[in-house]
Amino acid sequence: MSLDLLKRLGLFVVLCVVQILVLNHIHLFNMAIPLLYIYFGITFHRNYPKWAILLWCFALGLAIDVFSNTPGLAAGSMTLIGAIQPYLLELFVPRDSIEDLNVSIKSLGFGKFTTLSAILILIFCLAFFALEAFTFYNWLNWLICAVSSAVLTLLLILAIESVRTR
Amino acid sequence: MHNLLDFLQKYHHWFLFVLLEVISGVMLFRYNSYQGSVWLSSANRVAGQFYEMESGVTSFFSLTRTNEELTLRNFYLERQVDQLRRLYTDITKDTTVEERNQLQFLSQYKLIPAKVVSNSINKPDNLMTINKGKADGVEVDMGVACGNGVVGIVYLVSDHYSVVIPALNANSSRISCAIRNRDYFGYLHWTGGDPTIAFVEDIPRHAHFKKGEWVVTSGYSSIFPSGVLVGQIEKVFNSSDGLSYKLQVRLSTDFSCLRDVVVVSDKTISERVKLIEAARDSIRLKGN
């Protein structure tokens, strides 16, 4: 349990640093931003306490917000992901799997993992950019930003996941 | 009551979810005007230090460029200081006309920043390569200086690189220089060995100067404008024939860690060369 906690904490810090130092500076075609920290929200194993998922996600979102001067933006979207993730995961786990099944390409299979990630990322990006664009609403721009960022993030996460499982 | 507690127990994470979303919502709507919160923005101490570290690292990578700009700037300012000093001393003597000519003279020079790509200081005939060539406007016999002082003279030019004979070349380097504010002039000569020490020869015996005074380029040649630093007088010797002084000078340029230099390009150099050739021709004609 405490090892798991340490691993979570490590992932938390690494994702924060990478996002703040590198990925926040990337604006592909002036719209797509890789939001890698969703990876943190996707990888909670099966039957992880739901309140813990919510708190973790909120904390990570808040940390990102503090560094990118957008208080509440990533925190709100990440909390949403934290709420959806356990329910969505139940739809994807194979019937006869263990109680604390890890979420990875190895345990779920490539197709299922990709679909799960894609849905979560898309929800996150839609929420994130909707909140961000709240004041200057331009739905086409919002959609392009959200979808392109989602695609970019998904590619990044798949790349990292395939390296990790190897 | 029991039912209510059960209900709360069962769905407590949904309450947490709503609570957290409300918190984010409040933050989003209350603090997102940029000056709102000191604690939840990069103005707080941890985030600030973090970003300071980041900028420390990133600025390291832009140092080369900054250096280059500073070298150029330094060179300009040094020239300006020299001009102003001369202006001041001359104004007290009330001869400003010459100064105006001098300033006009300065505007003839164009500066080309360059980087040293290879350099040696341990041989008697040192050569230096810089990364600017014909394509950048560098020509043979242009002067090369750095922020701290004189470097050398362009010797060979290819399209994108040039070979410079630095002051640290015992056989080929002779740079005309003078003692600052005294105007006695001689030429800079390096005899090998210590790359921080060179000699100024041919200073007339009637010259008055002190140890510790600065030697600068004289501006009599068209290679360097006047007033580029050369070094500081350390010792005074008699020349071998006894007709002049030989000054030991501590060079102001540190050749061992030279990186950014400036090629001094004189726009009127071709005109001068033509004039000198014409003069030679006419002398030859007279001789015939």
Interface residues (C-beta under 8 A of the other chain):
Chain A: I20 L21 P49 K50 W51 L54 L55 F58 G61 L62 D65 V66 F67 S68 N69 T70 P71 G72 L73 A75 G76 T79 L80 G82 A83 L131 F134
Chain B: H12 H13 W14 L16 F17 L20 E21 I23 S24 G25 V26 M27 L28 F29 Y31 N32 Y34 G36 S37 L40 S41 S42 N44 A47 F50 Y51 E54
